[in-house]
Amino acid sequence: MAQIIENLKGRRSIRLNTDDIINIVREYQNISLDACNYNEIRERLNKFELYLPEDLF
């Protein structure tokens, strides 16, 4: 599960574990399947929303 890490300057970082990364890559592969070029992949990704569950430290 993605973890949001707050720092003292107000900027947040998101820590991803291996499962998070694999899920993102899997979604990318499913979305870009049969795409012919870079622009087609970008168009498909622009229509898709990806959400990660979060844990706040």
Chimera marker file (.cmm) of the C-alpha trace (Angstrom):
<marker_set name="trace">
<marker id="1" x="0.000" y="0.000" z="0.000" r="1" g="1" b="0" radius="0.5"/>
<marker id="2" x="1.350" y="3.431" z="-0.905" r="1" g="1" b="0" radius="0.5"/>
<marker id="3" x="2.475" y="5.490" z="2.062" r="1" g="1" b="0" radius="0.5"/>
<marker id="4" x="2.396" y="9.268" z="2.121" r="1" g="1" b="0" radius="0.5"/>
<marker id="5" x="5.322" y="10.691" z="4.044" r="1" g="1" b="0" radius="0.5"/>
<marker id="6" x="5.044" y="14.273" z="5.275" r="1" g="1" b="0" radius="0.5"/>
<marker id="7" x="8.162" y="16.345" z="5.824" r="1" g="1" b="0" radius="0.5"/>
<marker id="8" x="8.760" y="19.531" z="7.793" r="1" g="1" b="0" radius="0.5"/>
<marker id="9" x="8.638" y="21.764" z="4.700" r="1" g="1" b="0" radius="0.5"/>
<marker id="10" x="5.090" y="20.707" z="3.763" r="1" g="1" b="0" radius="0.5"/>
<marker id="11" x="6.047" y="18.610" z="0.774" r="1" g="1" b="0" radius="0.5"/>
<marker id="12" x="4.836" y="15.022" z="0.662" r="1" g="1" b="0" radius="0.5"/>
<marker id="13" x="6.527" y="11.971" z="-0.801" r="1" g="1" b="0" radius="0.5"/>
<marker id="14" x="4.789" y="8.758" z="-1.734" r="1" g="1" b="0" radius="0.5"/>
<marker id="15" x="6.532" y="5.492" z="-0.942" r="1" g="1" b="0" radius="0.5"/>
<marker id="16" x="5.500" y="2.613" z="-3.203" r="1" g="1" b="0" radius="0.5"/>
<marker id="17" x="6.107" y="-1.007" z="-2.412" r="1" g="1" b="0" radius="0.5"/>
<marker id="18" x="6.776" y="-3.732" z="-4.972" r="1" g="1" b="0" radius="0.5"/>
<marker id="19" x="3.088" y="-4.647" z="-5.299" r="1" g="1" b="0" radius="0.5"/>
<marker id="20" x="2.155" y="-1.013" z="-5.995" r="1" g="1" b="0" radius="0.5"/>
<marker id="21" x="4.722" y="-0.793" z="-8.788" r="1" g="1" b="0" radius="0.5"/>
<marker id="22" x="3.685" y="-4.116" z="-10.314" r="1" g="1" b="0" radius="0.5"/>
<marker id="23" x="0.026" y="-3.018" z="-10.263" r="1" g="1" b="0" radius="0.5"/>
<marker id="24" x="0.888" y="0.253" z="-12.001" r="1" g="1" b="0" radius="0.5"/>
<marker id="25" x="2.893" y="-1.564" z="-14.688" r="1" g="1" b="0" radius="0.5"/>
<marker id="26" x="0.077" y="-4.100" z="-15.150" r="1" g="1" b="0" radius="0.5"/>
<marker id="27" x="-2.494" y="-1.330" z="-15.621" r="1" g="1" b="0" radius="0.5"/>
<marker id="28" x="-0.179" y="0.431" z="-18.096" r="1" g="1" b="0" radius="0.5"/>
<marker id="29" x="0.231" y="-2.774" z="-20.084" r="1" g="1" b="0" radius="0.5"/>
<marker id="30" x="-3.529" y="-3.381" z="-20.158" r="1" g="1" b="0" radius="0.5"/>
<marker id="31" x="-4.240" y="0.174" z="-21.293" r="1" g="1" b="0" radius="0.5"/>
<marker id="32" x="-1.506" y="0.263" z="-23.932" r="1" g="1" b="0" radius="0.5"/>
<marker id="33" x="-2.279" y="-3.184" z="-25.369" r="1" g="1" b="0" radius="0.5"/>
<marker id="34" x="-2.474" y="-3.039" z="-29.189" r="1" g="1" b="0" radius="0.5"/>
<marker id="35" x="-1.483" y="0.630" z="-29.282" r="1" g="1" b="0" radius="0.5"/>
<marker id="36" x="0.508" y="1.395" z="-32.417" r="1" g="1" b="0" radius="0.5"/>
<marker id="37" x="2.550" y="4.365" z="-31.260" r="1" g="1" b="0" radius="0.5"/>
<marker id="38" x="3.497" y="6.663" z="-28.396" r="1" g="1" b="0" radius="0.5"/>
<marker id="39" x="0.749" y="9.209" z="-29.111" r="1" g="1" b="0" radius="0.5"/>
<marker id="40" x="-1.952" y="6.552" z="-29.037" r="1" g="1" b="0" radius="0.5"/>
<marker id="41" x="-0.671" y="5.301" z="-25.664" r="1" g="1" b="0" radius="0.5"/>
<marker id="42" x="-0.698" y="8.875" z="-24.296" r="1" g="1" b="0" radius="0.5"/>
<marker id="43" x="-4.260" y="9.424" z="-25.523" r="1" g="1" b="0" radius="0.5"/>
<marker id="44" x="-5.424" y="6.252" z="-23.799" r="1" g="1" b="0" radius="0.5"/>
<marker id="45" x="-3.599" y="7.109" z="-20.571" r="1" g="1" b="0" radius="0.5"/>
<marker id="46" x="-5.139" y="10.608" z="-20.564" r="1" g="1" b="0" radius="0.5"/>
<marker id="47" x="-8.601" y="9.007" z="-20.425" r="1" g="1" b="0" radius="0.5"/>
<marker id="48" x="-7.682" y="6.666" z="-17.554" r="1" g="1" b="0" radius="0.5"/>
<marker id="49" x="-7.524" y="7.418" z="-13.836" r="1" g="1" b="0" radius="0.5"/>
<marker id="50" x="-5.361" y="5.375" z="-11.514" r="1" g="1" b="0" radius="0.5"/>
<marker id="51" x="-5.796" y="5.478" z="-7.751" r="1" g="1" b="0" radius="0.5"/>
<marker id="52" x="-3.468" y="4.159" z="-5.082" r="1" g="1" b="0" radius="0.5"/>
<marker id="53" x="-4.665" y="3.409" z="-1.564" r="1" g="1" b="0" radius="0.5"/>
<marker id="54" x="-2.706" y="5.378" z="0.990" r="1" g="1" b="0" radius="0.5"/>
<marker id="55" x="-1.442" y="5.184" z="4.547" r="1" g="1" b="0" radius="0.5"/>
<marker id="56" x="-0.494" y="8.410" z="6.286" r="1" g="1" b="0" radius="0.5"/>
<marker id="57" x="2.507" y="8.270" z="8.582" r="1" g="1" b="0" radius="0.5"/>
<link id1="1" id2="2" r="1" g="1" b="0" radius="0.2"/>
<link id1="2" id2="3" r="1" g="1" b="0" radius="0.2"/>
<link id1="3" id2="4" r="1" g="1" b="0" radius="0.2"/>
<link id1="4" id2="5" r="1" g="1" b="0" radius="0.2"/>
<link id1="5" id2="6" r="1" g="1" b="0" radius="0.2"/>
<link id1="6" id2="7" r="1" g="1" b="0" radius="0.2"/>
<link id1="7" id2="8" r="1" g="1" b="0" radius="0.2"/>
<link id1="8" id2="9" r="1" g="1" b="0" radius="0.2"/>
<link id1="9" id2="10" r="1" g="1" b="0" radius="0.2"/>
<link id1="10" id2="11" r="1" g="1" b="0" radius="0.2"/>
<link id1="11" id2="12" r="1" g="1" b="0" radius="0.2"/>
<link id1="12" id2="13" r="1" g="1" b="0" radius="0.2"/>
<link id1="13" id2="14" r="1" g="1" b="0" radius="0.2"/>
<link id1="14" id2="15" r="1" g="1" b="0" radius="0.2"/>
<link id1="15" id2="16" r="1" g="1" b="0" radius="0.2"/>
<link id1="16" id2="17" r="1" g="1" b="0" radius="0.2"/>
<link id1="17" id2="18" r="1" g="1" b="0" radius="0.2"/>
<link id1="18" id2="19" r="1" g="1" b="0" radius="0.2"/>
<link id1="19" id2="20" r="1" g="1" b="0" radius="0.2"/>
<link id1="20" id2="21" r="1" g="1" b="0" radius="0.2"/>
<link id1="21" id2="22" r="1" g="1" b="0" radius="0.2"/>
<link id1="22" id2="23" r="1" g="1" b="0" radius="0.2"/>
<link id1="23" id2="24" r="1" g="1" b="0" radius="0.2"/>
<link id1="24" id2="25" r="1" g="1" b="0" radius="0.2"/>
<link id1="25" id2="26" r="1" g="1" b="0" radius="0.2"/>
<link id1="26" id2="27" r="1" g="1" b="0" radius="0.2"/>
<link id1="27" id2="28" r="1" g="1" b="0" radius="0.2"/>
<link id1="28" id2="29" r="1" g="1" b="0" radius="0.2"/>
<link id1="29" id2="30" r="1" g="1" b="0" radius="0.2"/>
<link id1="30" id2="31" r="1" g="1" b="0" radius="0.2"/>
<link id1="31" id2="32" r="1" g="1" b="0" radius="0.2"/>
<link id1="32" id2="33" r="1" g="1" b="0" radius="0.2"/>
<link id1="33" id2="34" r="1" g="1" b="0" radius="0.2"/>
<link id1="34" id2="35" r="1" g="1" b="0" radius="0.2"/>
<link id1="35" id2="36" r="1" g="1" b="0" radius="0.2"/>
<link id1="36" id2="37" r="1" g="1" b="0" radius="0.2"/>
<link id1="37" id2="38" r="1" g="1" b="0" radius="0.2"/>
<link id1="38" id2="39" r="1" g="1" b="0" radius="0.2"/>
<link id1="39" id2="40" r="1" g="1" b="0" radius="0.2"/>
<link id1="40" id2="41" r="1" g="1" b="0" radius="0.2"/>
<link id1="41" id2="42" r="1" g="1" b="0" radius="0.2"/>
<link id1="42" id2="43" r="1" g="1" b="0" radius="0.2"/>
<link id1="43" id2="44" r="1" g="1" b="0" radius="0.2"/>
<link id1="44" id2="45" r="1" g="1" b="0" radius="0.2"/>
<link id1="45" id2="46" r="1" g="1" b="0" radius="0.2"/>
<link id1="46" id2="47" r="1" g="1" b="0" radius="0.2"/>
<link id1="47" id2="48" r="1" g="1" b="0" radius="0.2"/>
<link id1="48" id2="49" r="1" g="1" b="0" radius="0.2"/>
<link id1="49" id2="50" r="1" g="1" b="0" radius="0.2"/>
<link id1="50" id2="51" r="1" g="1" b="0" radius="0.2"/>
<link id1="51" id2="52" r="1" g="1" b="0" radius="0.2"/>
<link id1="52" id2="53" r="1" g="1" b="0" radius="0.2"/>
<link id1="53" id2="54" r="1" g="1" b="0" radius="0.2"/>
<link id1="54" id2="55" r="1" g="1" b="0" radius="0.2"/>
<link id1="55" id2="56" r="1" g="1" b="0" radius="0.2"/>
<link id1="56" id2="57" r="1" g="1" b="0" radius="0.2"/>
</marker_set>
